[in-house]
Amino acid sequence: RLSAEATAHLAEARVRATKEVDTVTKGFAEQREVLEAMEKHLREEITAAAVVEEQSRAQRDALEQENARAEETLASSRQAWEKETQLLKERLGDAETAATNAKGAGQAKSRAQQMEKQREIERLEAELKAALDATKHARGLSSNRGVSLRQIHSSSDTGGPPHPPSPSTTRPSSSNHISSLGTSSASAAVTSATTSGLTSLPEEHVPSLPEEHVRPSGVEAVACPLATPSSPSPPP
């Protein structure tokens, strides 16, 4: 009886142990499947990470190459810009120098032209003054000569006053002729100054001629010696 009870207990214990072993084995199998699934997922993630890393490496290499090309382009552009800036500075300096030289040359030319005009004005003033002086001198000589001739004619008579010459026989006096010559020389001087480049002469530089020294337009100067009365003096 005792052995039968022990055998029954052992059989029950064997059944319980078999069930527990099956449960544990089943649990291990389930855990192994979960672990295998997790391992597979991790491997996929590792593979994906490797792919992403490879892509990232390729992108990084491309970016580095592009950055290197950009730096080279920037360096070449900087060099070209510096050369262009240097050329522009040199051209600007040359232009400023040329402008300064041109300005100086223009001022020198203007001063030379002004001096030339001033000399021409002074020459014209001298010529006009000389012509006026010659006219006045000639007029004085003519007046003195006329007085001398009248005295001679008066002395040749027997005391009677000399008869004035008739208007029809009177010729132009020497003073009018010399005055006309002085006016002609002054006009010729002004004309020569105009043709040589001096187009205008300020009024204050041209001395005015007296009205009696200016012959009317259309009247020609007649050169003749000092005239005596054409008709002889009547006897006393």
C-alpha positions as a Markdown table, in Angstrom:
| # | Residue | x | y | z |
|---|---|---|---|---|
| 1 | Arg | 0.0 | 0.0 | 0.0 |
| 2 | Leu | 2.8 | 2.4 | 0.8 |
| 3 | Ser | 4.6 | 1.7 | -2.5 |
| 4 | Ala | 1.3 | 2.2 | -4.4 |
| 5 | Glu | 0.8 | 5.5 | -2.8 |
| 6 | Ala | 4.4 | 6.5 | -3.5 |
| 7 | Thr | 4.1 | 5.4 | -7.0 |
| 8 | Ala | 1.0 | 7.5 | -7.4 |
| 9 | His | 2.7 | 10.5 | -5.9 |
| 10 | Leu | 5.7 | 10.0 | -8.2 |
| 11 | Ala | 3.4 | 9.7 | -11.2 |
| 12 | Glu | 1.6 | 12.9 | -10.2 |
| 13 | Ala | 4.9 | 14.6 | -9.6 |
| 14 | Arg | 6.2 | 13.4 | -13.0 |
| 15 | Val | 3.1 | 14.8 | -14.7 |
| 16 | Arg | 3.4 | 18.1 | -12.9 |
| 17 | Ala | 7.1 | 18.3 | -13.8 |
| 18 | Thr | 6.4 | 17.4 | -17.4 |
| 19 | Lys | 3.8 | 20.1 | -17.6 |
| 20 | Glu | 6.1 | 22.6 | -16.0 |
| 21 | Val | 8.9 | 21.6 | -18.5 |
| 22 | Asp | 6.5 | 21.9 | -21.4 |
| 23 | Thr | 5.4 | 25.3 | -20.1 |
| 24 | Val | 9.0 | 26.5 | -19.6 |
| 25 | Thr | 10.0 | 25.0 | -23.0 |
| 26 | Lys | 7.1 | 26.7 | -24.6 |
| 27 | Gly | 8.0 | 30.0 | -22.9 |
| 28 | Phe | 11.6 | 29.7 | -24.0 |
| 29 | Ala | 10.4 | 29.1 | -27.6 |
| 30 | Glu | 8.2 | 32.1 | -27.5 |
| 31 | Gln | 11.0 | 34.2 | -26.1 |
| 32 | Arg | 13.4 | 32.9 | -28.7 |
| 33 | Glu | 11.0 | 33.9 | -31.5 |
| 34 | Val | 10.7 | 37.3 | -29.9 |
| 35 | Leu | 14.5 | 37.6 | -29.7 |
| 36 | Glu | 14.9 | 36.4 | -33.3 |
| 37 | Ala | 12.3 | 39.0 | -34.4 |
| 38 | Met | 14.1 | 41.7 | -32.4 |
| 39 | Glu | 17.5 | 40.5 | -33.9 |
| 40 | Lys | 16.0 | 40.6 | -37.4 |
| 41 | His | 14.6 | 44.1 | -36.8 |
| 42 | Leu | 18.0 | 45.3 | -35.4 |
| 43 | Arg | 19.8 | 43.9 | -38.4 |
| 44 | Glu | 17.4 | 45.8 | -40.7 |
| 45 | Glu | 18.0 | 48.9 | -38.7 |
| 46 | Ile | 21.7 | 48.4 | -38.8 |
| 47 | Thr | 21.5 | 47.9 | -42.6 |
| 48 | Ala | 19.4 | 51.0 | -43.0 |
| 49 | Ala | 21.8 | 53.0 | -40.8 |
| 50 | Ala | 24.7 | 51.7 | -42.9 |
| 51 | Val | 22.9 | 52.8 | -46.1 |
| 52 | Val | 22.1 | 56.2 | -44.5 |
| 53 | Glu | 25.7 | 56.5 | -43.4 |
| 54 | Glu | 26.9 | 55.7 | -46.9 |
| 55 | Gln | 24.6 | 58.3 | -48.4 |
| 56 | Ser | 25.7 | 60.8 | -45.8 |
| 57 | Arg | 29.3 | 60.1 | -46.6 |
| 58 | Ala | 28.6 | 60.6 | -50.3 |
| 59 | Gln | 26.8 | 63.9 | -49.6 |
| 60 | Arg | 29.6 | 65.0 | -47.4 |
| 61 | Asp | 32.1 | 64.2 | -50.1 |
| 62 | Ala | 30.0 | 66.1 | -52.6 |
| 63 | Leu | 29.7 | 69.1 | -50.3 |
| 64 | Glu | 33.4 | 69.1 | -49.6 |
| 65 | Gln | 34.2 | 69.1 | -53.3 |
| 66 | Glu | 31.6 | 71.8 | -54.0 |
| 67 | Asn | 33.1 | 73.8 | -51.1 |
| 68 | Ala | 36.6 | 73.4 | -52.5 |
| 69 | Arg | 35.4 | 74.5 | -56.0 |
| 70 | Ala | 33.6 | 77.5 | -54.4 |
| 71 | Glu | 36.7 | 78.5 | -52.6 |
| 72 | Glu | 38.8 | 78.3 | -55.7 |
| 73 | Thr | 36.2 | 80.3 | -57.6 |
| 74 | Leu | 36.1 | 82.9 | -54.8 |
| 75 | Ala | 39.9 | 83.1 | -54.7 |
| 76 | Ser | 40.1 | 83.6 | -58.5 |
| 77 | Ser | 37.3 | 86.1 | -58.4 |
| 78 | Arg | 39.0 | 88.0 | -55.6 |
| 79 | Gln | 42.3 | 88.0 | -57.6 |
| 80 | Ala | 40.4 | 89.3 | -60.7 |
| 81 | Trp | 38.6 | 91.9 | -58.6 |
| 82 | Glu | 41.9 | 93.1 | -57.1 |
| 83 | Lys | 43.5 | 93.3 | -60.5 |
| 84 | Glu | 40.5 | 95.2 | -61.9 |
| 85 | Thr | 40.6 | 97.5 | -58.9 |
| 86 | Gln | 44.3 | 98.1 | -59.4 |
| 87 | Leu | 43.7 | 98.9 | -63.1 |
| 88 | Leu | 40.8 | 101.2 | -62.3 |
| 89 | Lys | 43.0 | 103.0 | -59.7 |
| 90 | Glu | 45.8 | 103.4 | -62.3 |
| 91 | Arg | 43.4 | 104.6 | -64.9 |
| 92 | Leu | 41.9 | 107.0 | -62.4 |
| 93 | Gly | 45.3 | 108.3 | -61.6 |
| 94 | Asp | 46.2 | 108.6 | -65.2 |
| 95 | Ala | 42.9 | 110.4 | -65.9 |
| 96 | Glu | 43.5 | 112.8 | -63.0 |
| 97 | Thr | 47.0 | 113.5 | -64.2 |
| 98 | Ala | 45.8 | 114.0 | -67.8 |
| 99 | Ala | 43.0 | 116.3 | -66.5 |
| 100 | Thr | 45.6 | 118.3 | -64.4 |
| 101 | Asn | 48.0 | 118.5 | -67.4 |
| 102 | Ala | 45.1 | 119.5 | -69.7 |
| 103 | Lys | 43.9 | 122.1 | -67.2 |
| 104 | Gly | 47.4 | 123.5 | -66.9 |
| 105 | Ala | 47.9 | 123.6 | -70.6 |
| 106 | Gly | 44.5 | 125.2 | -71.1 |
| 107 | Gln | 45.4 | 127.9 | -68.5 |
| 108 | Ala | 48.8 | 128.4 | -70.1 |
| 109 | Lys | 47.2 | 128.7 | -73.6 |
| 110 | Ser | 44.6 | 131.1 | -72.2 |
| 111 | Arg | 47.2 | 133.2 | -70.6 |
| 112 | Ala | 49.3 | 133.2 | -73.8 |
| 113 | Gln | 46.2 | 134.3 | -75.8 |
| 114 | Gln | 45.4 | 137.0 | -73.3 |
| 115 | Met | 49.0 | 138.3 | -73.4 |
| 116 | Glu | 49.0 | 138.1 | -77.2 |
| 117 | Lys | 45.7 | 140.1 | -77.3 |
| 118 | Gln | 47.1 | 142.6 | -74.7 |
| 119 | Arg | 50.3 | 143.1 | -76.9 |
| 120 | Glu | 48.1 | 143.5 | -80.0 |
| 121 | Ile | 46.0 | 146.1 | -78.2 |
| 122 | Glu | 49.1 | 147.9 | -77.0 |
| 123 | Arg | 50.5 | 147.9 | -80.5 |
| 124 | Leu | 47.2 | 149.3 | -81.9 |
| 125 | Glu | 47.1 | 151.9 | -79.2 |
| 126 | Ala | 50.7 | 152.9 | -80.1 |
| 127 | Glu | 49.9 | 153.0 | -83.8 |
| 128 | Leu | 46.8 | 155.1 | -83.3 |
| 129 | Lys | 48.6 | 157.5 | -80.9 |
| 130 | Ala | 51.5 | 157.8 | -83.4 |
| 131 | Ala | 49.0 | 158.5 | -86.2 |
| 132 | Leu | 47.2 | 161.1 | -84.1 |
| 133 | Asp | 50.5 | 162.7 | -83.1 |
| 134 | Ala | 51.6 | 162.7 | -86.8 |
| 135 | Thr | 48.3 | 164.3 | -87.8 |
| 136 | Lys | 48.5 | 167.0 | -85.2 |
| 137 | His | 52.1 | 167.7 | -86.1 |
| 138 | Ala | 51.4 | 167.8 | -89.8 |
| 139 | Arg | 48.4 | 170.1 | -89.1 |
| 140 | Gly | 50.6 | 172.4 | -87.1 |
| 141 | Leu | 53.3 | 172.5 | -89.9 |
| 142 | Ser | 50.6 | 173.2 | -92.5 |
| 143 | Ser | 49.2 | 176.0 | -90.4 |
| 144 | Asn | 52.7 | 177.5 | -90.0 |
| 145 | Arg | 53.4 | 177.1 | -93.8 |
| 146 | Gly | 50.1 | 178.8 | -94.7 |
| 147 | Val | 50.9 | 181.7 | -92.4 |
| 148 | Ser | 54.4 | 182.1 | -94.0 |
| 149 | Leu | 52.9 | 182.0 | -97.6 |
| 150 | Arg | 50.4 | 184.7 | -96.7 |
| 151 | Gln | 53.2 | 186.8 | -95.2 |
| 152 | Ile | 55.2 | 186.4 | -98.5 |
| 153 | His | 52.2 | 187.4 | -100.6 |
| 154 | Ser | 51.5 | 190.3 | -98.4 |
| 155 | Ser | 55.1 | 191.5 | -98.7 |
| 156 | Ser | 55.1 | 191.1 | -102.5 |
| 157 | Asp | 52.2 | 193.6 | -102.7 |
| 158 | Thr | 52.5 | 197.3 | -102.2 |
| 159 | Gly | 50.9 | 197.3 | -98.9 |
| 160 | Gly | 47.4 | 196.1 | -99.8 |
| 161 | Pro | 45.9 | 193.1 | -98.0 |
| 162 | Pro | 46.2 | 189.8 | -99.8 |
| 163 | His | 43.0 | 188.8 | -101.6 |
| 164 | Pro | 41.5 | 185.5 | -100.4 |
| 165 | Pro | 41.4 | 182.8 | -103.1 |
| 166 | Ser | 38.1 | 182.2 | -104.8 |
| 167 | Pro | 36.2 | 179.1 | -103.6 |
| 168 | Ser | 36.3 | 177.6 | -107.1 |
| 169 | Thr | 40.1 | 177.6 | -107.3 |
| 170 | Thr | 40.8 | 176.5 | -103.8 |
| 171 | Arg | 42.3 | 173.0 | -103.5 |
| 172 | Pro | 42.3 | 170.7 | -100.5 |
| 173 | Ser | 44.8 | 171.9 | -97.9 |
| 174 | Ser | 47.8 | 169.8 | -96.8 |
| 175 | Ser | 46.4 | 169.4 | -93.3 |
| 176 | Asn | 43.2 | 167.7 | -94.5 |
| 177 | His | 45.3 | 165.4 | -96.7 |
| 178 | Ile | 47.6 | 164.4 | -93.9 |
| 179 | Ser | 44.6 | 164.0 | -91.6 |
| 180 | Ser | 43.1 | 161.6 | -94.1 |
| 181 | Leu | 46.3 | 159.7 | -94.3 |
| 182 | Gly | 46.4 | 159.4 | -90.5 |
| 183 | Thr | 42.8 | 158.1 | -90.5 |
| 184 | Ser | 43.6 | 155.6 | -93.3 |
| 185 | Ser | 46.7 | 154.3 | -91.4 |
| 186 | Ala | 44.5 | 153.9 | -88.2 |
| 187 | Ser | 41.8 | 152.0 | -90.2 |
| 188 | Ala | 44.5 | 149.8 | -91.7 |
| 189 | Ala | 45.9 | 149.0 | -88.3 |
| 190 | Val | 42.5 | 148.0 | -87.0 |
| 191 | Thr | 41.9 | 145.8 | -90.1 |
| 192 | Ser | 45.2 | 144.0 | -89.7 |
| 193 | Ala | 44.4 | 143.3 | -86.1 |
| 194 | Thr | 41.0 | 141.9 | -87.0 |
| 195 | Thr | 42.5 | 139.6 | -89.7 |
| 196 | Ser | 45.2 | 138.4 | -87.3 |
| 197 | Gly | 42.7 | 137.0 | -84.8 |
| 198 | Leu | 41.7 | 140.0 | -82.7 |
| 199 | Thr | 38.1 | 140.2 | -83.6 |
| 200 | Ser | 37.1 | 142.9 | -81.1 |
| 201 | Leu | 38.8 | 145.8 | -79.5 |
| 202 | Pro | 37.5 | 147.3 | -76.3 |
| 203 | Glu | 36.3 | 150.9 | -76.7 |
| 204 | Glu | 38.5 | 152.1 | -73.8 |
| 205 | His | 41.6 | 151.0 | -75.7 |
| 206 | Val | 40.8 | 152.9 | -79.0 |
| 207 | Pro | 41.4 | 156.7 | -78.8 |
| 208 | Ser | 38.8 | 158.7 | -80.5 |
| 209 | Leu | 39.7 | 160.9 | -83.5 |
| 210 | Pro | 38.6 | 164.5 | -83.6 |
| 211 | Glu | 35.7 | 165.1 | -86.0 |
| 212 | Glu | 37.8 | 167.5 | -88.2 |
| 213 | His | 40.4 | 164.6 | -88.7 |
| 214 | Val | 37.9 | 162.1 | -90.0 |
| 215 | Arg | 37.1 | 162.4 | -93.7 |
| 216 | Pro | 33.5 | 161.5 | -94.8 |
| 217 | Ser | 33.0 | 158.2 | -96.6 |
| 218 | Gly | 33.3 | 158.5 | -100.3 |
| 219 | Val | 35.8 | 161.4 | -100.3 |
| 220 | Glu | 39.2 | 160.5 | -101.7 |
| 221 | Ala | 42.3 | 162.1 | -100.4 |
| 222 | Val | 44.0 | 164.3 | -102.9 |
| 223 | Ala | 47.8 | 164.7 | -102.6 |
| 224 | Cys | 48.8 | 168.2 | -103.6 |
| 225 | Pro | 51.4 | 170.7 | -102.6 |
| 226 | Leu | 50.4 | 173.9 | -100.8 |
| 227 | Ala | 48.4 | 175.9 | -103.2 |
| 228 | Thr | 48.7 | 179.6 | -103.9 |
| 229 | Pro | 45.9 | 181.7 | -105.3 |
| 230 | Ser | 45.4 | 180.9 | -109.0 |
| 231 | Ser | 44.8 | 184.6 | -109.9 |
| 232 | Pro | 47.6 | 187.1 | -109.4 |
| 233 | Ser | 47.1 | 189.9 | -107.0 |
| 234 | Pro | 45.8 | 193.0 | -108.6 |
| 235 | Pro | 48.2 | 195.9 | -108.9 |
| 236 | Pro | 48.1 | 198.4 | -106.1 |
